[in-house]
Amino acid sequence: MEFSVSKMKEMIKSQGSKRVSEDSAEELADVLETFAGDVSEEAIAVANDKGRKTVRGEDIRDALK
């Protein structure tokens, strides 16, 4: 999965920045992709522990605890 650079720029600007470099937007995308992958792996393990194949929102929340 890829986060678009334009969305990352938009996200950074929404937090108060007036200018955002391409490099910072790309770096944020890379960090978020890594984080999302880690959370997904943990959520899959949580669902498996509960005897389910389907990952639910609650599994994502539990993965972050």
N, C-alpha and C positions, 0 to 999 in steps of 0.2 A: 504494500500500500504506500502511496506517496501523498504527502501533504504538499499542496501547491505553494510555490514561493509567494505568489500574490496574496494568498490567504494568510500566510505567516506575516507578511508585511502589514496586512490589515490588522492582524491580532496585536502586533507590537504597537502600531499606531493607536489602537483603541485603548492602550494602557497609558497614553499620554505623550508618546514620542512624535515629534514632527517629521523627522527624517529617519529612514531605515535603509541600511545598506543591503545589497543583494546577498552578501556573505552572511550577514546576521540572520536573514530570513532562511537561508539554506541550512545554517547551523541549527536553528530552532527546529526546523523540519526533521533533521537527522536525530536530534535529541528526542523529539516527540515520537518518532517512529520506533526508536529503541525502547522507550518507556512503554509505549502501547504494546509492543511485542512481548515485553516482560510481563505486563499485566495480563495479557491474553493467555500466556502459558500458565500463569498461576490460576486464572479463572477456569481454564480447562481442567486443571488438577482438582480444583474445588468441586466442579460439576461431577467429575469422575468419583471423587470421594463420597458424593451424595448419591451415587448410583445412576447418574444421568449422562446422556450423550450430548444433550442440548445445553449450551451455555446461556444462562439467564443474566439479567441485569443484577440480580442479587449476588451472583457469582463474581461479577466484576467488582461490586462493592466489597465483598468479602476478601477478594484478592488484594485489595488496597489496605486492608487492616493489618 
